[in-house]
Amino acid sequence: MACNFTFEYTKPKTEMVSKLEAAILGQHGSFQGDETGGEFSFSALGLSFRGNYTVSGDQIAVEVTDKPFLVSCGKIESEIKKYMTADT
């Protein structure tokens, strides 16, 4: 079952892409994307995740297409939003 959610990101999209790429590559994952959309996959704590995102203005739509059964969509959404809205 896929997880779909949207969040607002008002900062420059190049910054968002840099944050995503650094986080995913830091997990030895793969990332292909730009300011309009992309795809990602990574493992965390031995669990595999895969998905994509699209950008429309300040709205970022995320679809997690592959995730462990025991990890809820709500938890994934919460963690991504928390990471992306944190000041670094």
N, CA, C and O atoms as a Tinker XYZ file with bonds, in Angstrom:
   352  protein
     1  N      0.835000   -1.179000    0.000000    73     2
     2  CA     0.000000    0.000000    0.000000    64     1     3
     3  C      0.883000    1.246000    0.000000    63     2     4     5
     4  O      1.780000    1.372000    0.833000    81     3
     5  N      0.638000    2.140000   -0.905000    73     3     6
     6  CA     1.418000    3.366000   -1.014000    64     5     7
     7  C      0.945000    4.394000    0.018000    63     6     8     9
     8  O     -0.212000    4.396000    0.438000    81     7
     9  N      1.863000    5.249000    0.403000    73     7    10
    10  CA     1.553000    6.380000    1.280000    64     9    11
    11  C      1.645000    7.642000    0.443000    63    10    12    13
    12  O      2.626000    7.845000   -0.272000    81    11
    13  N      0.641000    8.482000    0.524000    73    11    14
    14  CA     0.618000    9.743000   -0.212000    64    13    15
    15  C      0.332000   10.884000    0.749000    63    14    16    17
    16  O     -0.597000   10.812000    1.554000    81    15
    17  N      1.128000   11.926000    0.661000    73    15    18
    18  CA     0.882000   13.109000    1.457000    64    17    19
    19  C      1.533000   14.317000    0.795000    63    18    20    21
    20  O      2.391000   14.181000   -0.077000    81    19
    21  N      1.108000   15.495000    1.226000    73    19    22
    22  CA     1.600000   16.752000    0.673000    64    21    23
    23  C      1.980000   17.669000    1.827000    63    22    24    25
    24  O      1.318000   17.687000    2.865000    81    23
    25  N      3.045000   18.421000    1.636000    73    23    26
    26  CA     3.398000   19.427000    2.619000    64    25    27
    27  C      3.885000   20.679000    1.912000    63    26    28    29
    28  O      4.273000   20.645000    0.744000    81    27
    29  N      3.856000   21.786000    2.646000    73    27    30
    30  CA     4.268000   23.064000    2.079000    64    29    31
    31  C      5.742000   23.306000    2.372000    63    30    32    33
    32  O      6.210000   23.082000    3.488000    81    31
    33  N      6.469000   23.767000    1.354000    73    31    34
    34  CA     7.889000   24.098000    1.499000    64    33    35
    35  C      8.109000   25.420000    0.786000    63    34    36    37
    36  O      8.171000   25.467000   -0.443000    81    35
    37  N      8.228000   26.506000    1.565000    73    35    38
    38  CA     8.299000   27.842000    0.981000    64    37    39
    39  C      9.728000   28.308000    0.706000    63    38    40    41
    40  O      9.928000   29.346000    0.075000    81    39
    41  N     10.710000   27.560000    1.170000    73    39    42
    42  CA    12.112000   27.920000    0.920000    64    41    43
    43  C     12.486000   27.554000   -0.518000    63    42    44    45
    44  O     11.711000   26.894000   -1.210000    81    43
    45  N     13.674000   27.981000   -0.972000    73    43    46
    46  CA    14.096000   27.629000   -2.331000    64    45    47
    47  C     14.120000   26.114000   -2.541000    63    46    48    49
    48  O     14.593000   25.363000   -1.688000    81    47
    49  N     13.608000   25.687000   -3.675000    73    47    50
    50  CA    13.511000   24.251000   -3.952000    64    49    51
    51  C     14.881000   23.614000   -4.148000    63    50    52    53
    52  O     15.036000   22.413000   -3.925000    81    51
    53  N     15.880000   24.397000   -4.563000    73    51    54
    54  CA    17.242000   23.851000   -4.665000    64    53    55
    55  C     17.734000   23.424000   -3.287000    63    54    56    57
    56  O     18.453000   22.433000   -3.162000    81    55
    57  N     17.347000   24.170000   -2.252000    73    55    58
    58  CA    17.703000   23.811000   -0.874000    64    57    59
    59  C     17.033000   22.496000   -0.479000    63    58    60    61
    60  O     17.656000   21.640000    0.149000    81    59
    61  N     15.766000   22.342000   -0.847000    73    59    62
    62  CA    15.036000   21.115000   -0.543000    64    61    63
    63  C     15.697000   19.910000   -1.197000    63    62    64    65
    64  O     15.884000   18.873000   -0.560000    81    63
    65  N     16.049000   20.051000   -2.471000    73    63    66
    66  CA    16.677000   18.955000   -3.196000    64    65    67
    67  C     18.007000   18.594000   -2.545000    63    66    68    69
    68  O     18.328000   17.413000   -2.407000    81    67
    69  N     18.773000   19.584000   -2.149000    73    67    70
    70  CA    20.057000   19.326000   -1.490000    64    69    71
    71  C     19.866000   18.575000   -0.177000    63    70    72    73
    72  O     20.618000   17.648000    0.125000    81    71
    73  N     18.857000   18.973000    0.608000    73    71    74
    74  CA    18.580000   18.296000    1.879000    64    73    75
    75  C     18.170000   16.846000    1.642000    63    74    76    77
    76  O     18.658000   15.935000    2.312000    81    75
    77  N     17.269000   16.641000    0.683000    73    75    78
    78  CA    16.817000   15.280000    0.384000    64    77    79
    79  C     17.973000   14.406000   -0.081000    63    78    80    81
    80  O     18.161000   13.289000    0.402000    81    79
    81  N     18.737000   14.931000   -1.019000    73    79    82
    82  CA    19.841000   14.156000   -1.569000    64    81    83
    83  C     20.853000   13.795000   -0.482000    63    82    84    85
    84  O     21.295000   12.648000   -0.418000    81    83
    85  N     21.227000   14.747000    0.370000    73    83    86
    86  CA    22.191000   14.481000    1.436000    64    85    87
    87  C     21.664000   13.428000    2.411000    63    86    88    89
    88  O     22.401000   12.529000    2.815000    81    87
    89  N     20.394000   13.538000    2.784000    73    87    90
    90  CA    19.817000   12.585000    3.735000    64    89    91
    91  C     19.756000   11.178000    3.145000    63    90    92    93
    92  O     20.092000   10.201000    3.813000    81    91
    93  N     19.329000   11.086000    1.904000    73    91    94
    94  CA    19.162000    9.764000    1.281000    64    93    95
    95  C     20.508000    9.130000    0.961000    63    94    96    97
    96  O     20.699000    7.937000    1.195000    81    95
    97  N     21.431000    9.902000    0.436000    73    95    98
    98  CA    22.757000    9.357000    0.155000    64    97    99
    99  C     23.483000    9.011000    1.449000    63    98   100   101
   100  O     24.314000    8.103000    1.472000    81    99
   101  N     23.172000    9.735000    2.534000    73    99   102
   102  CA    23.730000    9.424000    3.845000    64   101   103
   103  C     23.278000    8.072000    4.367000    63   102   104   105
   104  O     23.929000    7.497000    5.240000    81   103
   105  N     22.177000    7.560000    3.847000    73   103   106
   106  CA    21.665000    6.232000    4.192000    64   105   107
   107  C     22.062000    5.210000    3.127000    63   106   108   109
   108  O     21.489000    4.123000    3.056000    81   107
   109  N     23.040000    5.564000    2.306000    73   107   110
   110  CA    23.512000    4.710000    1.207000    64   109   111
   111  C     22.388000    4.368000    0.240000    63   110   112   113
   112  O     22.345000    3.277000   -0.330000    81   111
   113  N     21.481000    5.323000    0.067000    73   111   114
   114  CA    20.366000    5.141000   -0.847000    64   113   115
   115  C     20.671000    5.725000   -2.204000    63   114   116   117
   116  O     21.801000    6.117000   -2.496000    81   115
   117  N     19.632000    5.777000   -3.037000    73   115   118
   118  CA    19.785000    6.399000   -4.352000    64   117   119
   119  C     18.765000    7.524000   -4.480000    63   118   120   121
   120  O     17.647000    7.437000   -3.972000    81   119
   121  N     19.179000    8.578000   -5.169000    73   119   122
   122  CA    18.349000    9.753000   -5.339000    64   121   123
   123  C     18.557000   10.290000   -6.741000    63   122   124   125
   124  O     19.691000   10.491000   -7.178000    81   123
   125  N     17.469000   10.520000   -7.436000    73   123   126
   126  CA    17.476000   11.169000   -8.742000    64   125   127
   127  C     16.365000   12.180000   -8.724000    63   126   128   129
   128  O     15.191000   11.815000   -8.665000    81   127
   129  N     16.720000   13.466000   -8.774000    73   127   130
   130  CA    15.663000   14.458000   -8.730000    64   129   131
   131  C     16.167000   15.863000   -8.921000    63   130   132   133
   132  O     17.370000   16.122000   -8.951000    81   131
   133  N     15.216000   16.762000   -9.048000    73   131   134
   134  CA    15.504000   18.182000   -9.190000    64   133   135
   135  C     14.366000   18.971000   -8.563000    63   134   136   137
   136  O     13.591000   18.431000   -7.775000    81   135
   137  N     14.266000   20.244000   -8.910000    73   135   138
   138  CA    13.273000   21.130000   -8.303000    64   137   139
   139  C     11.844000   20.864000   -8.770000    63   138   140   141
   140  O     10.916000   21.510000   -8.284000    81   139
   141  N     11.644000   19.930000   -9.701000    73   139   142
   142  CA    10.292000   19.621000  -10.166000    64   141   143
   143  C      9.802000   18.249000   -9.715000    63   142   144   145
   144  O      8.595000   18.007000   -9.674000    81   143
   145  N     10.716000   17.354000   -9.379000    73   143   146
   146  CA    10.327000   16.021000   -8.938000    64   145   147
   147  C     11.486000   15.055000   -8.989000    63   146   148   149
   148  O     12.570000   15.384000   -9.472000    81   147
   149  N     11.245000   13.856000   -8.484000    73   147   150
   150  CA    12.296000   12.850000   -8.504000    64   149   151
   151  C     11.881000   11.567000   -7.822000    63   150   152   153
   152  O     10.743000   11.398000   -7.385000    81   151
   153  N     12.860000   10.656000   -7.746000    73   151   154
   154  CA    12.665000    9.343000   -7.139000    64   153   155
   155  C     13.764000    9.087000   -6.121000    63   154   156   157
   156  O     14.867000    9.625000   -6.227000    81   155
   157  N     13.446000    8.254000   -5.127000    73   155   158
   158  CA    14.417000    7.932000   -4.093000    64   157   159
   159  C     14.201000    6.515000   -3.581000    63   158   160   161
   160  O     13.111000    5.953000   -3.693000    81   159
   161  N     15.258000    5.958000   -3.022000    73   159   162
   162  CA    15.169000    4.694000   -2.297000    64   161   163
   163  C     16.297000    4.676000   -1.269000    63   162   164   165
   164  O     17.383000    5.200000   -1.516000    81   163
   165  N     16.030000    4.068000   -0.120000    73   163   166
   166  CA    17.040000    3.987000    0.931000    64   165   167
   167  C     16.628000    2.935000    1.947000    63   166   168   169
   168  O     15.492000    2.460000    1.949000    81   167
   169  N     17.565000    2.584000    2.806000    73   167   170
   170  CA    17.297000    1.679000    3.915000    64   169   171
   171  C     17.595000    2.403000    5.213000    63   170   172   173
   172  O     18.570000    3.148000    5.308000    81   171
   173  N     16.763000    2.185000    6.200000    73   171   174
   174  CA    16.964000    2.743000    7.535000    64   173   175
   175  C     16.661000    1.652000    8.544000    63   174   176   177
   176  O     15.591000    1.045000    8.510000    81   175
   177  N     17.588000    1.409000    9.426000    73   175   178
   178  CA    17.442000    0.357000   10.433000    64   177   179
   179  C     17.130000   -0.995000    9.788000    63   178   180   181
   180  O     16.391000   -1.805000   10.348000    81   179
   181  N     17.695000   -1.224000    8.620000    73   179   182
   182  CA    17.495000   -2.482000    7.916000    64   181   183
   183  C     16.176000   -2.586000    7.173000    63   182   184   185
   184  O     15.843000   -3.652000    6.654000    81   183
   185  N     15.420000   -1.500000    7.112000    73   183   186
   186  CA    14.124000   -1.487000    6.439000    64   185   187
   187  C     14.244000   -0.679000    5.153000    63   186   188   189
   188  O     14.886000    0.372000    5.144000    81   187
   189  N     13.640000   -1.148000    4.076000    73   187   190
   190  CA    13.756000   -0.495000    2.770000    64   189   191
   191  C     12.547000    0.377000    2.459000    63   190   192   193
   192  O     11.405000    0.018000    2.743000    81   191
   193  N     12.833000    1.531000    1.869000    73   191   194
   194  CA    11.813000    2.485000    1.465000    64   193   195
   195  C     12.092000    2.922000    0.032000    63   194   196   197
   196  O     13.247000    3.006000   -0.385000    81   195
   197  N     11.031000    3.199000   -0.718000    73   195   198
   198  CA    11.159000    3.673000   -2.094000    64   197   199
   199  C      9.982000    4.599000   -2.379000    63   198   200   201
   200  O      8.867000    4.363000   -1.913000    81   199
   201  N     10.239000    5.655000   -3.150000    73   199   202
   202  CA     9.147000    6.564000   -3.468000    64   201   203
   203  C      9.541000    7.627000   -4.466000    63   202   204   205
   204  O     10.583000    7.550000   -5.118000    81   203
   205  N      8.673000    8.628000   -4.567000    73   203   206
   206  CA     8.909000    9.734000   -5.488000    64   205   207
   207  C      8.246000   10.984000   -4.940000    63   206   208   209
   208  O      7.443000   10.932000   -4.009000    81   207
   209  N      8.608000   12.118000   -5.547000    73   207   210
   210  CA     8.005000   13.383000   -5.153000    64   209   211
   211  C      7.806000   14.255000   -6.384000    63   210   212   213
   212  O      8.511000   14.114000   -7.384000    81   211
   213  N      6.841000   15.153000   -6.298000    73   211   214
   214  CA     6.619000   16.156000   -7.338000    64   213   215
   215  C      6.422000   17.505000   -6.653000    63   214   216   217
   216  O      5.900000   17.592000   -5.541000    81   215
   217  N      6.850000   18.544000   -7.343000    73   215   218
   218  CA     6.769000   19.896000   -6.807000    64   217   219
   219  C      5.811000   20.711000   -7.670000    63   218   220   221
   220  O      5.913000   20.725000   -8.897000    81   219
   221  N      4.875000   21.391000   -7.001000    73   219   222
   222  CA     3.949000   22.294000   -7.683000    64   221   223
   223  C      3.875000   23.564000   -6.846000    63   222   224   225
   224  O      3.165000   23.612000   -5.842000    81   223
   225  N      4.605000   24.587000   -7.259000    73   223   226
   226  CA     4.680000   25.803000   -6.452000    64   225   227
   227  C      5.371000   25.501000   -5.143000    63   226   228   229
   228  O      6.497000   25.004000   -5.137000    81   227
   229  N      4.710000   25.796000   -4.022000    73   227   230
   230  CA     5.268000   25.502000   -2.699000    64   229   231
   231  C      4.752000   24.183000   -2.134000    63   230   232   233
   232  O      5.058000   23.848000   -0.990000    81   231
   233  N      3.980000   23.431000   -2.909000    73   231   234
   234  CA     3.435000   22.151000   -2.461000    64   233   235
   235  C      4.316000   20.995000   -2.943000    63   234   236   237
   236  O      4.620000   20.880000   -4.131000    81   235
   237  N      4.716000   20.151000   -2.001000    73   235   238
   238  CA     5.524000   18.976000   -2.315000    64   237   239
   239  C      4.644000   17.752000   -2.076000    63   238   240   241
   240  O      4.220000   17.495000   -0.950000    81   239
   241  N      4.375000   17.006000   -3.137000    73   239   242
   242  CA     3.586000   15.779000   -3.032000    64   241   243
   243  C      4.538000   14.602000   -2.989000    63   242   244   245
   244  O      5.382000   14.447000   -3.872000    81   243
   245  N      4.406000   13.773000   -1.969000    73   243   246
   246  CA     5.278000   12.616000   -1.778000    64   245   247
   247  C      4.444000   11.349000   -1.875000    63   246   248   249
   248  O      3.353000   11.259000   -1.312000    81   247
   249  N      4.974000   10.375000   -2.596000    73   247   250
   250  CA     4.366000    9.050000   -2.656000    64   249   251
   251  C      5.436000    8.041000   -2.269000    63   250   252   253
   252  O      6.455000    7.914000   -2.949000    81   251
   253  N      5.205000    7.328000   -1.181000    73   251   254
   254  CA     6.102000    6.249000   -0.769000    64   253   255
   255  C      5.473000    4.970000   -1.312000    63   254   256   257
   256  O      4.435000    4.518000   -0.828000    81   255
   257  N      6.117000    4.398000   -2.325000    73   255   258
   258  CA     5.534000    3.270000   -3.046000    64   257   259
   259  C      5.903000    1.919000   -2.451000    63   258   260   261
   260  O      5.221000    0.925000   -2.701000    81   259
   261  N      6.976000    1.873000   -1.666000    73   259   262
   262  CA     7.422000    0.614000   -1.069000    64   261   263
   263  C      7.936000    0.914000    0.329000    63   262   264   265
   264  O      8.844000    1.725000    0.511000    81   263
   265  N      7.341000    0.246000    1.317000    73   263   266
   266  CA     7.721000    0.452000    2.709000    64   265   267
   267  C      7.447000   -0.829000    3.489000    63   266   268   269
   268  O      6.679000   -1.678000    3.038000    81   267
   269  N      8.072000   -0.971000    4.654000    73   267   270
   270  CA     7.761000   -2.128000    5.494000    64   269   271
   271  C      6.315000   -2.061000    5.996000    63   270   272   273
   272  O      5.798000   -0.986000    6.298000    81   271
   273  N      5.697000   -3.195000    6.075000    73   271   274
   274  CA     4.303000   -3.289000    6.511000    64   273   275
   275  C      4.083000   -2.658000    7.889000    63   274   276   277
   276  O      3.063000   -2.009000    8.121000    81   275
   277  N      5.031000   -2.848000    8.790000    73   275   278
   278  CA     4.851000   -2.391000   10.165000    64   277   279
   279  C      5.098000   -0.899000   10.373000    63   278   280   281
   280  O      4.841000   -0.388000   11.463000    81   279
   281  N      5.584000   -0.193000    9.367000    73   279   282
   282  CA     5.809000    1.248000    9.480000    64   281   283
   283  C      4.599000    1.957000    8.875000    63   282   284   285
   284  O      4.290000    1.789000    7.696000    81   283
   285  N      3.923000    2.748000    9.701000    73   283   286
   286  CA     2.690000    3.402000    9.242000    64   285   287
   287  C      2.993000    4.579000    8.318000    63   286   288   289
   288  O      4.058000    5.193000    8.382000    81   287
   289  N      2.029000    4.865000    7.468000    73   287   290
   290  CA     2.142000    6.036000    6.594000    64   289   291
   291  C      2.233000    7.304000    7.435000    63   290   292   293
   292  O      2.973000    8.224000    7.085000    81   291
   293  N      1.499000    7.363000    8.526000    73   291   294
   294  CA     1.533000    8.527000    9.403000    64   293   295
   295  C      2.915000    8.775000    9.983000    63   294   296   297
   296  O      3.347000    9.922000   10.093000    81   295
   297  N      3.607000    7.715000   10.353000    73   295   298
   298  CA     4.955000    7.845000   10.908000    64   297   299
   299  C      5.925000    8.353000    9.836000    63   298   300   301
   300  O      6.754000    9.223000   10.103000    81   299
   301  N      5.817000    7.809000    8.636000    73   299   302
   302  CA     6.679000    8.253000    7.532000    64   301   303
   303  C      6.423000    9.723000    7.240000    63   302   304   305
   304  O      7.367000   10.504000    7.117000    81   303
   305  N      5.169000   10.105000    7.130000    73   303   306
   306  CA     4.812000   11.492000    6.854000    64   305   307
   307  C      5.361000   12.416000    7.940000    63   306   308   309
   308  O      5.942000   13.457000    7.635000    81   307
   309  N      5.181000   12.040000    9.194000    73   307   310
   310  CA     5.644000   12.846000   10.315000    64   309   311
   311  C      7.155000   13.047000   10.270000    63   310   312   313
   312  O      7.640000   14.162000   10.461000    81   311
   313  N      7.894000   11.979000   10.020000    73   311   314
   314  CA     9.356000   12.066000   10.003000    64   313   315
   315  C      9.858000   12.909000    8.830000    63   314   316   317
   316  O     10.786000   13.700000    8.997000    81   315
   317  N      9.270000   12.754000    7.668000    73   315   318
   318  CA     9.702000   13.542000    6.506000    64   317   319
   319  C      9.392000   15.013000    6.722000    63   318   320   321
   320  O     10.241000   15.867000    6.469000    81   319
   321  N      8.191000   15.320000    7.185000    73   319   322
   322  CA     7.825000   16.716000    7.425000    64   321   323
   323  C      8.727000   17.334000    8.491000    63   322   324   325
   324  O      9.173000   18.472000    8.342000    81   323
   325  N      8.996000   16.594000    9.561000    73   323   326
   326  CA     9.849000   17.102000   10.622000    64   325   327
   327  C     11.251000   17.402000   10.094000    63   326   328   329
   328  O     11.829000   18.441000   10.415000    81   327
   329  N     11.786000   16.510000    9.300000    73   327   330
   330  CA    13.118000   16.702000    8.746000    64   329   331
   331  C     13.156000   17.884000    7.771000    63   330   332   333
   332  O     14.073000   18.704000    7.819000    81   331
   333  N     12.172000   17.963000    6.901000    73   331   334
   334  CA    12.187000   18.994000    5.862000    64   333   335
   335  C     11.897000   20.388000    6.399000    63   334   336   337
   336  O     12.303000   21.371000    5.778000    81   335
   337  N     11.209000   20.509000    7.531000    73   335   338
   338  CA    10.899000   21.827000    8.065000    64   337   339
   339  C     11.877000   22.266000    9.147000    63   338   340   341
   340  O     11.785000   23.390000    9.642000    81   339
   341  N     12.819000   21.389000    9.522000    73   339   342
   342  CA    13.822000   21.749000   10.524000    64   341   343
   343  C     14.830000   22.722000    9.912000    63   342   344   345
   344  O     15.243000   22.570000    8.763000    81   343
   345  N     15.209000   23.705000   10.691000    73   343   346
   346  CA    16.247000   24.640000   10.241000    64   345   347
   347  C     17.602000   23.973000   10.423000    63   346   348   349
   348  O     17.918000   23.441000   11.487000    81   347
   349  N     18.387000   24.016000    9.362000    73   347   350
   350  CA    19.726000   23.428000    9.440000    64   349   351
   351  C     20.771000   24.468000    9.186000    63   350   352
   352  O     21.963000   24.163000    9.209000    81   351
